[in-house]
């Protein structure tokens, strides 16, 4: 990798660390001017845009990365996450399914898919996905907390149905 590009990526990362997203984006754009196919800059730019709440722009950045590297797990997971944040749960699930085709043990893809399924009201399926993530990594907090939340929701739904005449 070009030393100049590496320096700019480091500076961008430091800006993100300081919460200075606008400057980080300038560094990512400078990198992409010199190296339009820089996968790290494309994905990190997407993450930065996502942190700024600019979901559509973040998804565009992930799509550029995926156009060059369709099997890039980071781009797929982040795109799914951005779609989830944009309440496009079915599209997010498609991204997570693509990750799971490539990496059958992606705890993050299982947990994130569980979150999207939960948002769609498919709590039983969501719980299965959280359990699958936990079977791979029993210390994965996101899956554990989400599984407990989904189970409580499911229980309260069942209790409310039994109270309804």
N, C-alpha and C positions, 0 to 999 in steps of 0.2 A: 504494500500500500504506500502511496505517496505520503511523504512526511508532512507536507503542508496540509493535505486533506486530513491526516490523522490528528494534527494540531487543532484544526477547525472542529472536528468531531469532539475532541476533548473539551474545547471551549464551549461548544454547544451543550454538552453534558453538564458542565459546571454551571452554565446559565440555568438549565432546567433544575438542577439541584438547588439553586438560589431562588427558584420560582420566577425567574426572569425569562418567560416563555417567548416574548417578542424577539429578544436578542438571539435566543436559541434558534428560532426559525430563520433569522438572517444567516446564521452560520450554516444551517442545513441547506438553505438555498444556494449559498456560495459553493458548498461541496457539490451540490447537484448540478450547478453550472459547469463545473470542471469535470464531473464524473456522473452523468445522468443515470447510470446504472448502479450507483452505490446503494446496495440493499440496506445497509445499516442506517444511512442518512434518510432513506425513504420511510423506513419503519419508525425510526425515532422521531422524524418529523410528524408522522401520523399520531404517535403517542402524545407528542407535545400539543398538537392541534386538539386531540381528544381531551387532554387536561384543561384546555382553554374552553371546552364546550363546543368546539367547532367540529361537530361530528361528521357532517357531509364532506368537509375538506379532509378530515382524517381518513375517512373511507376511501376517498380518491387517492390519497397517498398510499394506502395499503393496496389498492387495486393496481397502481403503477408497479409496486413491488411484485405483486402476484402475476402481473402480465409477463414479467421477466423470469420469475421463479415461482411457478404455480404451487409447488409443494412446500413453500416456506412456512413452517409451523408458526413462527412469531407473527408473520403478517396475517395468517388465517385466524389465529387466536385473537389478535388485536382487532381485526376487522369484525369478528363475531362480537367482541366486547362493545365496539362502537355501535354496531347494529342493535345490540341489546339495549344500550343506553338511549338509542333513538326509538325504542319500543318496537323494533322490527324483529320480534322474537323468532319467527319461523326462518327468516333469512340468517339470523345468528346461528340457529341450530344447524343449518346447512353448512356453515363454516366449521362448526365443531365436529360435525360428521366427517368432513373432509380431513380434519386433523386426525380423527380416530381411525380413518382408513390408513393413514400414513404411520401413526404411532398409537397402537392399540392400548398403550398404558399411560396415556396423557391424562394425569389426574386433573389438570386444569381444564381440559376439554370436557371431561365427564362432569366436573363441578359446574362449569359455566353452562353446559347444556342443561344440567339440572335446574339452574336458576331460570333459564329461559322457559323450560317446560313448566316450572312453577308459575311463572308469569302468565302462561297460557291456561293455567288452571289444571294442568295435568300433574297433580301432586303425587300420585302413586309412581308415575314414571320418573318424576323429579327425584323422589326418595331413592329409587333404584340407582339412579346415576350418582347421587351423593354417596350411596353405599359402595358403588363400584370404585369411585375415587378413593374412598377410605380403605377399601381392600388393597389398593396399590400403595397408599401412603396413609397409615392410620393416624398420623399427626397433622393431616391437612385441615387446618382450622376452618377455612371457608366451607368445605364440604360438611364438616361436623356440625357447625352452627346452622348451616342451611338445612341439613337433614332434620335437625331437631325442630327448627321453625316449621318446616313442611309437615312434620309429623303432628305438631301441635295444631296447625291449621286443619289438617285432615281430621283430627280427633274432634275439634270444635264443630266442623261441618257435619260430621256424623252425629254428634250430640244434638245439634240444632235440628237435623232431620228427624231424629227420634222424638223430639219434643213437639214437632209439627203434627197436628192431627190429620 
